[in-house]
């Protein structure tokens, strides 16, 4: 064998090895659980060096920054079905993490709203059978927002029906303490009925006559339930007038809640409306006029679980930052001084004391429910 052939053979072998790794990297990437970043391993087909793939945790961070599934698959050089296989497991982990931390939350005020999207196809394109199944078409994301800590204590994916509103408010109540916050929303009538069903007290009126049939009991709003709505009047798609109306409580109670609020001076839904924009920016599936909409409601739920977990624990909120007493120099004296202390919604609510990384988010071991 000549010298030229001996030097050319290792180059050919390396080229074949490189091509083989690029063709099917997902086949050599295996996840041995979701309880630690060090548990991700790359299986090597050869005892020599191969180009290491980018860490999968960084790819899930891109899913929370408005990146589509196909874009994540192209970045990690694998098939989109592989990312879709990871997403339900990540969503299940984030759902358990949220349920563990969001217990006995103390909120002084809460704003309610719903966010529109669609699954598979829009409502006007559904067939009769698809409309009866209620699996595709217009889908609404019910959200509750705390304007003080910027926390989203509860959300639900479903249709814009009274039953979904009741389940949504019931979930919200299960994550709060005994204190009833000051509720505000738009003029959707489902919220008033849902709040009355969940927080109402059953009252049985007395009999009018001794031997008459007992009257049917009814629900009555408790004295500390305060709820007001914002009424928006539009003409030709433009907002022309804004009004307010008190549904539960008195004007004195509403005025007292507004004076005690550090961020709200009038009856408004400004916080949850701005949070809707944040949700759309963090989730590619909620973008308008894109082809990245959800084809199944389960994938929409899993992606939102990841996006909300990242929003609460990993993403600092600009409205929560605090000015430092004295600027802190960075990079010695060459960098610009640090003037603000960053804070996440979970830090503002007292759930954690630092900003989490995506590795901490996905490696946090949620205790079993029997130990909660």
The 8 nearest C-alpha neighbors of each residue, nearest first, counted from 0:
[[1, 4, 2, 5, 3, 6, 8, 7],
 [2, 0, 4, 3, 5, 6, 7, 8],
 [1, 3, 5, 4, 6, 0, 7, 8],
 [2, 4, 6, 1, 5, 7, 0, 8],
 [3, 5, 7, 1, 6, 2, 8, 0],
 [6, 4, 2, 3, 8, 7, 1, 0],
 [7, 5, 3, 4, 8, 9, 2, 10],
 [6, 8, 4, 10, 5, 9, 3, 11],
 [7, 9, 11, 10, 5, 6, 4, 12],
 [10, 8, 12, 11, 7, 13, 6, 5],
 [11, 9, 13, 7, 12, 8, 14, 6],
 [10, 12, 14, 8, 9, 13, 15, 7],
 [11, 13, 9, 15, 10, 14, 16, 8],
 [14, 12, 16, 10, 15, 11, 17, 9],
 [13, 15, 11, 17, 16, 12, 10, 18],
 [16, 14, 18, 12, 17, 13, 19, 11],
 [15, 17, 13, 19, 14, 18, 12, 20],
 [18, 16, 14, 20, 19, 15, 13, 21],
 [17, 19, 15, 21, 16, 20, 22, 14],
 [18, 20, 16, 22, 17, 21, 15, 23],
 [21, 19, 17, 18, 24, 22, 23, 16],
 [22, 20, 18, 19, 23, 24, 17, 76],
 [21, 23, 19, 20, 18, 24, 76, 77],
 [24, 22, 25, 26, 21, 20, 19, 77],
 [25, 23, 26, 27, 20, 21, 77, 22],
 [24, 26, 28, 27, 77, 23, 81, 78],
 [27, 25, 24, 28, 23, 29, 42, 77],
 [26, 28, 42, 25, 24, 41, 29, 43],
 [29, 27, 25, 41, 26, 42, 40, 24],
 [28, 30, 40, 27, 31, 39, 41, 42],
 [31, 29, 39, 32, 38, 28, 40, 33],
 [30, 32, 38, 29, 39, 33, 40, 34],
 [33, 31, 30, 34, 38, 35, 39, 29],
 [34, 32, 35, 362, 361, 31, 30, 36],
 [35, 33, 362, 32, 364, 363, 361, 36],
 [34, 36, 362, 37, 38, 33, 361, 32],
 [35, 37, 38, 39, 358, 362, 34, 33],
 [36, 38, 35, 39, 40, 34, 362, 31],
 [39, 37, 36, 35, 31, 40, 30, 32],
 [38, 40, 30, 37, 36, 31, 29, 41],
 [41, 39, 38, 29, 42, 28, 30, 37],
 [40, 42, 28, 27, 43, 29, 39, 51],
 [41, 43, 27, 40, 28, 44, 29, 26],
 [44, 42, 45, 41, 46, 27, 49, 47],
 [43, 45, 42, 46, 27, 47, 49, 20],
 [44, 46, 47, 43, 48, 49, 16, 42],
 [47, 45, 44, 43, 48, 49, 42, 16],
 [48, 46, 45, 49, 43, 44, 13, 16],
 [47, 49, 50, 46, 45, 43, 51, 13],
 [50, 48, 51, 47, 17, 43, 20, 16],
 [49, 51, 52, 48, 17, 20, 21, 53],
 [52, 50, 49, 53, 41, 54, 48, 24],
 [51, 53, 54, 50, 75, 24, 41, 55],
 [54, 52, 55, 75, 51, 57, 58, 74],
 [53, 55, 56, 57, 52, 58, 39, 75],
 [56, 54, 58, 57, 53, 59, 75, 39],
 [57, 55, 59, 58, 54, 358, 357, 60],
 [58, 56, 60, 55, 59, 54, 61, 357],
 [57, 59, 55, 61, 60, 56, 71, 62],
 [60, 58, 62, 56, 61, 57, 55, 63],
 [59, 61, 57, 58, 62, 63, 56, 357],
 [60, 62, 64, 58, 59, 63, 66, 57],
 [61, 63, 59, 66, 60, 64, 65, 67],
 [62, 64, 281, 306, 61, 60, 65, 282],
 [65, 63, 281, 61, 62, 66, 282, 60],
 [64, 66, 283, 282, 281, 280, 63, 62],
 [67, 65, 62, 61, 64, 283, 70, 68],
 [66, 68, 70, 69, 283, 291, 71, 65],
 [67, 69, 71, 70, 72, 79, 66, 82],
 [68, 70, 72, 71, 67, 79, 73, 78],
 [71, 69, 73, 67, 72, 68, 74, 66],
 [72, 70, 74, 68, 69, 73, 58, 75],
 [71, 73, 69, 79, 77, 75, 70, 74],
 [74, 72, 76, 70, 71, 75, 69, 77],
 [75, 73, 71, 72, 76, 70, 77, 58],
 [74, 76, 72, 73, 77, 71, 53, 52],
 [77, 75, 73, 74, 72, 24, 78, 21],
 [78, 76, 72, 25, 75, 24, 73, 79],
 [77, 79, 80, 81, 72, 76, 82, 25],
 [80, 78, 72, 82, 81, 69, 83, 68],
 [79, 81, 83, 78, 82, 84, 77, 72],
 [80, 82, 84, 79, 83, 78, 85, 77],
 [83, 81, 85, 79, 84, 80, 86, 72],
 [84, 82, 80, 86, 81, 85, 79, 87],
 [83, 85, 81, 82, 86, 80, 87, 88],
 [86, 84, 82, 83, 88, 87, 89, 81],
 [85, 87, 89, 83, 88, 84, 90, 82],
 [88, 86, 90, 89, 301, 85, 91, 84],
 [89, 87, 91, 90, 86, 85, 92, 84],
 [88, 90, 86, 92, 87, 91, 93, 85],
 [91, 89, 301, 87, 93, 304, 92, 88],
 [90, 92, 94, 88, 89, 93, 87, 95],
 [91, 93, 89, 95, 90, 94, 88, 96],
 [94, 92, 96, 90, 95, 91, 305, 304],
 [95, 93, 91, 97, 96, 92, 304, 90],
 [94, 96, 98, 92, 93, 97, 99, 91],
 [95, 97, 93, 99, 94, 98, 365, 92],
 [98, 96, 94, 100, 99, 95, 101, 93],
 [99, 97, 95, 101, 96, 100, 94, 102],
 [98, 100, 96, 97, 101, 95, 102, 365],
 [101, 99, 97, 98, 102, 96, 350, 95],
 [102, 100, 98, 97, 174, 99, 104, 152],
 [101, 103, 174, 104, 100, 175, 99, 98],
 [104, 102, 176, 175, 174, 105, 101, 173],
 [103, 105, 175, 102, 176, 174, 106, 101],
 [104, 106, 176, 175, 103, 107, 178, 180],
 [107, 105, 108, 180, 104, 145, 109, 175],
 [106, 108, 180, 181, 105, 109, 179, 260],
 [109, 107, 181, 180, 106, 182, 145, 110],
 [110, 108, 145, 182, 144, 181, 180, 143],
 [109, 111, 183, 144, 143, 184, 182, 268],
 [112, 110, 143, 184, 142, 183, 144, 109],
 [111, 113, 142, 184, 141, 271, 143, 110],
 [112, 114, 141, 140, 142, 139, 115, 111],
 [113, 115, 140, 139, 141, 275, 116, 112],
 [116, 114, 139, 138, 140, 113, 117, 137],
 [115, 117, 138, 137, 285, 139, 114, 118],
 [116, 118, 137, 138, 136, 121, 120, 119],
 [117, 119, 135, 293, 136, 294, 120, 295],
 [120, 118, 294, 135, 293, 295, 136, 117],
 [121, 119, 136, 118, 117, 124, 135, 122],
 [120, 122, 136, 124, 123, 117, 137, 125],
 [121, 123, 136, 124, 137, 125, 120, 135],
 [122, 124, 121, 125, 136, 120, 126, 137],
 [123, 125, 122, 121, 120, 126, 136, 129],
 [126, 124, 122, 123, 129, 130, 127, 136],
 [125, 127, 129, 128, 130, 124, 123, 131],
 [128, 126, 130, 129, 131, 125, 132, 124],
 [127, 129, 131, 130, 126, 132, 125, 133],
 [130, 128, 132, 126, 131, 127, 125, 133],
 [131, 129, 127, 133, 128, 132, 125, 126],
 [130, 132, 128, 129, 133, 127, 134, 126],
 [131, 133, 129, 130, 134, 128, 135, 127],
 [134, 132, 130, 131, 135, 129, 136, 158],
 [135, 133, 132, 136, 129, 296, 130, 118],
 [136, 134, 118, 133, 119, 120, 129, 137],
 [135, 137, 122, 121, 117, 118, 120, 138],
 [138, 136, 117, 122, 116, 121, 118, 135],
 [139, 137, 117, 116, 158, 157, 115, 136],
 [138, 140, 115, 114, 157, 158, 156, 113],
 [141, 139, 156, 114, 113, 155, 142, 115],
 [140, 142, 113, 155, 154, 112, 139, 156],
 [143, 141, 154, 112, 113, 111, 153, 140],
 [142, 144, 111, 151, 153, 110, 152, 154],
 [145, 143, 151, 110, 271, 109, 150, 146],
 [144, 146, 109, 150, 149, 147, 148, 108],
 [147, 145, 149, 270, 148, 144, 262, 109],
 [146, 148, 145, 149, 262, 261, 108, 150],
 [147, 149, 347, 150, 344, 348, 146, 145],
 [150, 148, 146, 145, 344, 147, 144, 151],
 [149, 151, 145, 148, 344, 144, 152, 311],
 [152, 150, 144, 143, 153, 145, 149, 142],
 [153, 151, 150, 143, 171, 144, 101, 174],
 [154, 152, 171, 143, 151, 142, 170, 155],
 [153, 155, 142, 141, 143, 140, 167, 156],
 [154, 156, 141, 140, 167, 157, 142, 153],
 [157, 155, 140, 139, 141, 138, 154, 300],
 [158, 156, 139, 138, 163, 155, 140, 159],
 [157, 159, 138, 139, 160, 163, 137, 156],
 [158, 160, 139, 157, 163, 161, 138, 164],
 [161, 159, 163, 162, 158, 164, 189, 157],
 [160, 162, 164, 189, 163, 165, 159, 193],
 [161, 163, 165, 164, 160, 166, 193, 159],
 [162, 164, 166, 160, 165, 161, 167, 157],
 [165, 163, 167, 161, 162, 166, 193, 189],
 [164, 166, 193, 162, 168, 167, 163, 169],
 [167, 165, 169, 163, 164, 168, 170, 162],
 [166, 168, 164, 170, 165, 169, 155, 163],
 [169, 167, 171, 165, 170, 166, 172, 164],
 [170, 168, 166, 172, 171, 167, 165, 197],
 [171, 169, 167, 173, 168, 172, 166, 153],
 [172, 170, 168, 153, 169, 173, 174, 167],
 [171, 173, 169, 175, 174, 170, 168, 176],
 [174, 172, 170, 171, 175, 169, 102, 176],
 [175, 173, 102, 172, 171, 103, 101, 104],
 [176, 174, 104, 103, 172, 173, 105, 102],
 [175, 177, 103, 178, 104, 105, 174, 172],
 [176, 178, 179, 175, 103, 105, 172, 104],
 [177, 179, 176, 180, 105, 175, 106, 107],
 [180, 178, 224, 177, 181, 223, 107, 106],
 [181, 179, 107, 108, 106, 182, 109, 178],
 [180, 182, 108, 225, 109, 226, 107, 183],
 [183, 181, 226, 109, 110, 108, 180, 225],
 [182, 184, 110, 227, 228, 226, 111, 109],
 [185, 183, 111, 228, 110, 112, 268, 229],
 [184, 186, 229, 228, 187, 230, 112, 183],
 [185, 187, 230, 228, 229, 188, 184, 231],
 [186, 188, 189, 185, 190, 184, 191, 228],
 [189, 187, 190, 191, 186, 192, 185, 161],
 [190, 188, 161, 192, 187, 191, 193, 164],
 [189, 191, 193, 192, 188, 194, 187, 164],
 [192, 190, 194, 193, 189, 188, 195, 246],
 [191, 193, 195, 189, 190, 194, 196, 188],
 [192, 194, 165, 190, 196, 195, 191, 164],
 [195, 193, 197, 191, 196, 192, 198, 190],
 [194, 196, 199, 192, 198, 193, 197, 220],
 [195, 197, 193, 199, 194, 198, 192, 218],
 [198, 196, 194, 195, 199, 169, 193, 168],
 [199, 197, 195, 194, 196, 200, 220, 221],
 [200, 198, 195, 220, 219, 218, 196, 197],
 [199, 201, 219, 218, 202, 220, 221, 198],
 [202, 200, 218, 217, 219, 216, 199, 203],
 [201, 203, 216, 217, 218, 200, 204, 219],
 [202, 204, 216, 205, 217, 215, 201, 214],
 [203, 205, 202, 214, 216, 206, 215, 213],
 [206, 204, 207, 203, 214, 213, 208, 202],
 [207, 205, 208, 213, 214, 209, 204, 211],
 [206, 208, 205, 209, 211, 213, 214, 210],
 [209, 207, 211, 206, 210, 212, 205, 213],
 [210, 208, 211, 206, 207, 212, 213, 205],
 [211, 209, 208, 212, 206, 213, 207, 205],
 [212, 210, 208, 209, 213, 206, 207, 214],
 [211, 213, 214, 210, 206, 208, 209, 207],
 [214, 212, 206, 211, 215, 205, 204, 207],
 [215, 213, 212, 204, 216, 206, 203, 205],
 [214, 216, 213, 217, 203, 204, 202, 212],
 [217, 215, 203, 202, 201, 214, 204, 218],
 [216, 218, 202, 201, 215, 219, 203, 200],
 [219, 217, 201, 200, 199, 202, 220, 195],
 [218, 220, 200, 199, 201, 221, 217, 202],
 [219, 221, 199, 195, 200, 222, 224, 218],
 [222, 220, 224, 223, 199, 219, 200, 198],
 [221, 223, 224, 220, 248, 225, 247, 219],
 [224, 222, 221, 225, 179, 248, 220, 252],
 [225, 223, 221, 222, 248, 247, 179, 220],
 [226, 224, 248, 247, 181, 223, 182, 253],
 [225, 227, 182, 247, 246, 183, 181, 245],
 [228, 226, 245, 183, 246, 244, 182, 225],
 [229, 227, 184, 185, 244, 183, 186, 243],
 [228, 230, 243, 185, 242, 186, 184, 267],
 [231, 229, 242, 186, 243, 241, 185, 228],
 [232, 230, 241, 240, 242, 229, 233, 238],
 [233, 231, 240, 239, 238, 241, 230, 234],
 [234, 232, 238, 237, 239, 236, 231, 235],
 [233, 235, 237, 236, 238, 239, 232, 240],
 [234, 236, 237, 233, 238, 239, 232, 240],
 [235, 237, 234, 233, 238, 239, 232, 231],
 [238, 236, 233, 234, 235, 239, 232, 240],
 [239, 237, 233, 232, 240, 234, 236, 231],
 [238, 240, 233, 232, 237, 234, 241, 231],
 [239, 241, 232, 231, 238, 242, 233, 230],
 [242, 240, 231, 230, 232, 229, 243, 239],
 [241, 243, 230, 229, 231, 240, 244, 232],
 [244, 242, 229, 230, 228, 245, 266, 241],
 [243, 245, 228, 227, 246, 229, 242, 230],
 [246, 244, 227, 247, 226, 228, 248, 243],
 [245, 247, 227, 226, 244, 248, 228, 191],
 [248, 246, 226, 225, 245, 224, 227, 249],
 [249, 247, 225, 224, 252, 226, 246, 222],
 [248, 250, 252, 251, 253, 247, 245, 225],
 [249, 251, 253, 252, 254, 248, 245, 255],
 [250, 252, 254, 249, 253, 255, 248, 256],
 [253, 251, 255, 249, 250, 254, 256, 248],
 [254, 252, 250, 256, 255, 251, 257, 249],
 [253, 255, 251, 257, 252, 256, 250, 258],
 [254, 256, 252, 258, 253, 257, 251, 259],
 [257, 255, 253, 259, 254, 258, 260, 252],
 [256, 258, 254, 260, 259, 255, 264, 253],
 [259, 257, 255, 256, 260, 254, 264, 261],
 [258, 260, 256, 257, 255, 261, 254, 263],
 [259, 261, 257, 258, 263, 262, 256, 264],
 [262, 260, 263, 259, 147, 258, 264, 257],
 [261, 263, 260, 147, 264, 146, 257, 259],
 [264, 262, 260, 265, 261, 257, 266, 267],
 [263, 265, 257, 262, 258, 266, 260, 261],
 [266, 264, 263, 267, 257, 254, 258, 253],
 [267, 265, 243, 229, 264, 183, 227, 268],
 [266, 268, 269, 265, 229, 183, 184, 263],
 [269, 267, 270, 271, 110, 184, 272, 183],
 [268, 270, 272, 267, 271, 273, 146, 110],
 [271, 269, 273, 146, 272, 268, 274, 144],
 [270, 272, 274, 273, 144, 269, 268, 110],
 [273, 271, 275, 269, 274, 270, 268, 276],
 [274, 272, 270, 275, 276, 271, 269, 277],
 [273, 275, 271, 277, 276, 272, 270, 278],
 [276, 274, 278, 272, 273, 277, 271, 279],
 [275, 277, 279, 274, 273, 278, 280, 272],
 [278, 276, 274, 280, 275, 279, 281, 273],
 [279, 277, 275, 281, 276, 280, 282, 274],
 [278, 280, 276, 285, 282, 277, 281, 286],
 [279, 281, 277, 278, 282, 65, 276, 64],
 [282, 280, 64, 65, 63, 278, 279, 277],
 [283, 281, 65, 279, 284, 280, 285, 63],
 [282, 284, 65, 285, 286, 67, 66, 291],
 [283, 285, 292, 282, 291, 286, 293, 299],
 [286, 284, 279, 283, 282, 116, 287, 292],
 [287, 285, 283, 284, 279, 289, 288, 282],
 [286, 288, 289, 285, 116, 284, 292, 279],
 [287, 289, 286, 290, 291, 292, 285, 284],
 [290, 288, 291, 287, 286, 292, 284, 283],
 [289, 291, 292, 288, 284, 287, 293, 286],
 [292, 290, 284, 289, 67, 283, 293, 286],
 [293, 291, 284, 290, 294, 285, 118, 289],
 [294, 292, 118, 295, 284, 299, 119, 291],
 [293, 295, 119, 118, 292, 296, 298, 120],
 [296, 294, 293, 297, 298, 118, 119, 299],
 [295, 297, 299, 298, 300, 118, 293, 294],
 [298, 296, 300, 299, 295, 301, 87, 302],
 [297, 299, 301, 300, 296, 295, 302, 293],
 [300, 298, 296, 302, 297, 301, 293, 303],
 [299, 301, 297, 303, 298, 302, 304, 296],
 [302, 300, 90, 304, 298, 303, 299, 87],
 [301, 303, 305, 299, 304, 300, 298, 306],
 [304, 302, 306, 300, 305, 301, 307, 299],
 [303, 305, 301, 90, 307, 302, 306, 93],
 [304, 306, 308, 302, 303, 90, 307, 93],
 [305, 307, 303, 63, 309, 304, 308, 310],
 [308, 306, 310, 304, 309, 305, 303, 311],
 [309, 307, 305, 311, 310, 306, 93, 304],
 [308, 310, 313, 306, 307, 312, 311, 305],
 [311, 309, 307, 314, 308, 312, 313, 306],
 [310, 312, 344, 345, 308, 309, 343, 307],
 [311, 313, 309, 345, 355, 310, 343, 314],
 [314, 312, 355, 309, 354, 356, 310, 311],
 [313, 315, 310, 343, 312, 309, 316, 311],
 [316, 314, 343, 342, 341, 317, 313, 354],
 [317, 315, 343, 318, 319, 342, 314, 320],
 [316, 318, 319, 320, 315, 341, 342, 343],
 [317, 319, 316, 320, 149, 342, 321, 315],
 [320, 318, 317, 316, 342, 321, 343, 341],
 [319, 321, 341, 342, 340, 317, 318, 339],
 [322, 320, 340, 339, 323, 319, 341, 342],
 [321, 323, 339, 338, 340, 324, 320, 325],
 [324, 322, 339, 325, 338, 326, 340, 321],
 [323, 325, 322, 326, 338, 339, 327, 321],
 [324, 326, 323, 327, 338, 322, 337, 336],
 [327, 325, 338, 337, 336, 323, 328, 324],
 [326, 328, 337, 336, 325, 329, 338, 323],
 [329, 327, 336, 332, 337, 331, 326, 335],
 [328, 330, 334, 331, 336, 335, 332, 327],
 [331, 329, 334, 333, 332, 328, 335, 336],
 [330, 332, 329, 333, 328, 334, 335, 336],
 [333, 331, 334, 330, 328, 329, 335, 336],
 [332, 334, 331, 330, 335, 329, 328, 336],
 [335, 333, 329, 330, 332, 336, 331, 328],
 [334, 336, 329, 337, 328, 333, 332, 330],
 [337, 335, 328, 327, 326, 329, 338, 334],
 [336, 338, 327, 326, 339, 328, 335, 329],
 [339, 337, 326, 323, 322, 336, 327, 340],
 [340, 338, 322, 323, 321, 337, 341, 320],
 [339, 341, 321, 320, 322, 323, 342, 338],
 [342, 340, 320, 315, 339, 321, 343, 319],
 [341, 343, 315, 320, 319, 346, 316, 340],
 [342, 344, 315, 346, 345, 316, 314, 312],
 [345, 343, 347, 311, 346, 150, 149, 148],
 [346, 344, 348, 350, 311, 343, 347, 312],
 [345, 347, 351, 349, 343, 344, 348, 352],
 [348, 346, 344, 148, 345, 349, 343, 342],
 [347, 349, 345, 346, 350, 148, 344, 150],
 [350, 348, 346, 347, 351, 345, 352, 344],
 [349, 351, 345, 348, 346, 100, 352, 347],
 [352, 350, 346, 349, 353, 345, 354, 312],
 [351, 353, 346, 350, 349, 354, 345, 347],
 [354, 352, 351, 355, 346, 342, 343, 312],
 [355, 353, 313, 312, 343, 356, 342, 352],
 [356, 354, 313, 312, 359, 353, 360, 357],
 [355, 357, 359, 358, 313, 360, 354, 312],
 [356, 358, 360, 359, 361, 56, 60, 355],
 [359, 357, 356, 361, 360, 362, 56, 36],
 [360, 358, 362, 356, 357, 361, 363, 355],
 [359, 361, 357, 358, 362, 363, 356, 355],
 [362, 360, 358, 359, 363, 357, 33, 34],
 [361, 363, 34, 35, 359, 360, 358, 33],
 [364, 362, 360, 361, 359, 365, 34, 35],
 [363, 365, 34, 362, 366, 96, 361, 33],
 [364, 366, 96, 363, 367, 95, 99, 92],
 [367, 365, 364, 368, 370, 371, 99, 369],
 [368, 366, 369, 370, 365, 371, 99, 364],
 [369, 367, 371, 370, 366, 99, 365, 95],
 [368, 370, 367, 371, 366, 99, 365, 98],
 [371, 369, 368, 367, 366, 365, 99, 364],
 [370, 368, 369, 367, 366, 99, 102, 365]]
